[in-house]
Amino acid sequence: MRLEDYDTGERYRARILANAAVTGPEATEEVRELTLEVDRDDFAYAIGQSVGVIVEGPFRQAVRADLDLGHPHHFRLYTIADTPGRSERGKPVVKLCVRRCSYIDEHTGEEYPGIASNYLCDRRHDDVISINGPFGIPFDVPADPEADLLLIGMGTGIAPFRALVKHIYREVKDWRGRVRLFYGARTGMELLYMNDEIDDFTQYYDEDTFEAFKALSPRPQWNAPADYATEIRGRAGEVLEILRSEHGYVYVAGRHDILGVLEKTLSGLLDSEQEWQSLKLAKSRSGHWRELVY
Ligand SMILES: Cc1cc2nc3c(=O)[nH]c(=O)nc-3n(C[C@H](O)[C@H](O)[C@H](O)COP(=O)(O)OP(=O)(O)OC[C@H]3O[C@@H](n4cnc5c(N)ncnc54)[C@H](O)[C@@H]3O)c2cc1C
């Protein structure tokens, strides 16, 4: 669905409870976690859904023609990064994991800040913003507690998986299926929630059914895609079992360029491109393959 087709008429106020860096000072990217208190008691969402953030104009004139110039507001989506919770005042709480974006104008060479991401990253405690939603197809926890999950994320695509893994190991009783998380970034410091300073996932490493693998860009080509291929091929047997099993689920989240590498790697593990295409089609149709890419 195109951004301009979302209904931004109904909006809720959300107060910033916290805004903290998730990346360390050495990282080349800045990613921040925002904690919002939504001023709507019945605001509910499922894991894998996103909220819309509406930034009121006017905007700088020198930005690209397709960036909503002339529109009274700027609308962007952000995936919810935690399981549902409540604030001290009993209101719904939503966490977002936001990468500060910028882009270089190819004609002038000037760097421009992305509107919504910079707006969010610059918010302070008690600021009030406008949001709407939630939107998108959730990453459901399978009803069968023996189902296997292959979670593949890139960059801020870790957000829904952080919520999903937490939900499985904290709230689902007697989970017995395998959970395999492949998470990629350019450098170790950009592995969000999984770096030397903040590692949320260590709390699940004791779980018999959980394993996480890190994929980094091959040095020194920092801009090359994270090397999922090596990580996935290293666990080929297990990945193939999950792919071929009718109880196997594959959820993918993050930058859209993850898909090319992933599809090439997975089709390479199978005997033929044809088998890969029909397997993916069957999994997509049954809801066993879901993508949240942007
Ligand atoms: C369903 C969905 C969920 C999303 N979830 C998240 C999330 O959890 N966290 C998050 O940080 N973003 C997420 N995004 C991306 C987000 O909606 C914005 O596109 C992004 O923050 C840029 O918006 P902006 O207003 O700051 O930039 P704009 O003012 O729109 O400027 C965009 C420019 O920034 C650069 N840019 C924009 N997005 C990206 C990107 N993903 N990677 C590299 N460069 C980019 C491009 O060069 C582009 O020209 C999601 C997008 C979708 C569709």
PDBQT file of the ligand as one rigid body, heavy atoms in Angstrom, charges set to zero:
ROOT
HETATM    1  C1  LIG A 301       6.093  -0.748   7.183  1.00  0.00    +0.000 C 
HETATM    2  C2  LIG A 301       7.307   0.123   7.473  1.00  0.00    +0.000 A 
HETATM    3  C3  LIG A 301       7.945   0.021   8.705  1.00  0.00    +0.000 A 
HETATM    4  C4  LIG A 301       9.061   0.793   8.971  1.00  0.00    +0.000 A 
HETATM    5  N1  LIG A 301       9.676   0.660  10.188  1.00  0.00    +0.000 NA
HETATM    6  C5  LIG A 301      10.757   1.416  10.468  1.00  0.00    +0.000 A 
HETATM    7  C6  LIG A 301      11.419   1.289  11.736  1.00  0.00    +0.000 A 
HETATM    8  O1  LIG A 301      11.029   0.483  12.597  1.00  0.00    +0.000 OA
HETATM    9  N2  LIG A 301      12.489   2.076  11.965  1.00  0.00    +0.000 N 
HETATM   10  C7  LIG A 301      12.968   2.981  11.029  1.00  0.00    +0.000 A 
HETATM   11  O2  LIG A 301      13.941   3.690  11.325  1.00  0.00    +0.000 OA
HETATM   12  N3  LIG A 301      12.356   3.107   9.821  1.00  0.00    +0.000 NA
HETATM   13  C8  LIG A 301      11.269   2.369   9.533  1.00  0.00    +0.000 A 
HETATM   14  N4  LIG A 301      10.645   2.528   8.324  1.00  0.00    +0.000 N 
HETATM   15  C9  LIG A 301      11.152   3.573   7.397  1.00  0.00    +0.000 C 
HETATM   16  C10 LIG A 301      10.463   4.917   7.760  1.00  0.00    +0.000 C 
HETATM   17  O3  LIG A 301       9.074   4.831   7.537  1.00  0.00    +0.000 OA
HETATM   18  C11 LIG A 301      10.960   6.081   6.919  1.00  0.00    +0.000 C 
HETATM   19  O4  LIG A 301      10.901   5.741   5.558  1.00  0.00    +0.000 OA
HETATM   20  C12 LIG A 301      12.383   6.528   7.261  1.00  0.00    +0.000 C 
HETATM   21  O5  LIG A 301      12.487   6.868   8.640  1.00  0.00    +0.000 OA
HETATM   22  C13 LIG A 301      12.732   7.784   6.450  1.00  0.00    +0.000 C 
HETATM   23  O6  LIG A 301      11.726   8.721   6.642  1.00  0.00    +0.000 OA
HETATM   24  P1  LIG A 301      12.073  10.281   6.793  1.00  0.00    +0.000 P 
HETATM   25  O7  LIG A 301      10.807  11.042   6.837  1.00  0.00    +0.000 OA
HETATM   26  O8  LIG A 301      13.047  10.492   7.905  1.00  0.00    +0.000 OA
HETATM   27  O9  LIG A 301      12.873  10.544   5.491  1.00  0.00    +0.000 OA
HETATM   28  P2  LIG A 301      12.343  11.319   4.222  1.00  0.00    +0.000 P 
HETATM   29  O10 LIG A 301      12.189  12.764   4.572  1.00  0.00    +0.000 OA
HETATM   30  O11 LIG A 301      11.192  10.584   3.678  1.00  0.00    +0.000 OA
HETATM   31  O12 LIG A 301      13.635  11.149   3.315  1.00  0.00    +0.000 OA
HETATM   32  C14 LIG A 301      13.920   9.879   2.792  1.00  0.00    +0.000 C 
HETATM   33  C15 LIG A 301      15.345   9.757   2.391  1.00  0.00    +0.000 C 
HETATM   34  O13 LIG A 301      16.050   9.117   3.444  1.00  0.00    +0.000 OA
HETATM   35  C16 LIG A 301      16.672   7.941   2.971  1.00  0.00    +0.000 C 
HETATM   36  N5  LIG A 301      15.973   6.766   3.519  1.00  0.00    +0.000 N 
HETATM   37  C17 LIG A 301      14.694   6.653   3.873  1.00  0.00    +0.000 A 
HETATM   38  N6  LIG A 301      14.423   5.432   4.374  1.00  0.00    +0.000 NA
HETATM   39  C18 LIG A 301      15.563   4.767   4.337  1.00  0.00    +0.000 A 
HETATM   40  C19 LIG A 301      15.928   3.477   4.730  1.00  0.00    +0.000 A 
HETATM   41  N7  LIG A 301      15.069   2.613   5.281  1.00  0.00    +0.000 N 
HETATM   42  N8  LIG A 301      17.204   3.130   4.549  1.00  0.00    +0.000 NA
HETATM   43  C20 LIG A 301      18.092   3.981   3.993  1.00  0.00    +0.000 A 
HETATM   44  N9  LIG A 301      17.801   5.216   3.614  1.00  0.00    +0.000 NA
HETATM   45  C21 LIG A 301      16.553   5.610   3.786  1.00  0.00    +0.000 A 
HETATM   46  C22 LIG A 301      16.556   7.886   1.519  1.00  0.00    +0.000 C 
HETATM   47  O14 LIG A 301      17.750   8.293   0.917  1.00  0.00    +0.000 OA
HETATM   48  C23 LIG A 301      15.431   8.853   1.193  1.00  0.00    +0.000 C 
HETATM   49  O15 LIG A 301      15.665   9.573   0.053  1.00  0.00    +0.000 OA
HETATM   50  C24 LIG A 301       9.543   1.730   8.017  1.00  0.00    +0.000 A 
HETATM   51  C25 LIG A 301       8.903   1.830   6.779  1.00  0.00    +0.000 A 
HETATM   52  C26 LIG A 301       7.805   1.045   6.510  1.00  0.00    +0.000 A 
HETATM   53  C27 LIG A 301       7.135   1.168   5.160  1.00  0.00    +0.000 C 
ENDROOT
TORSDOF 0
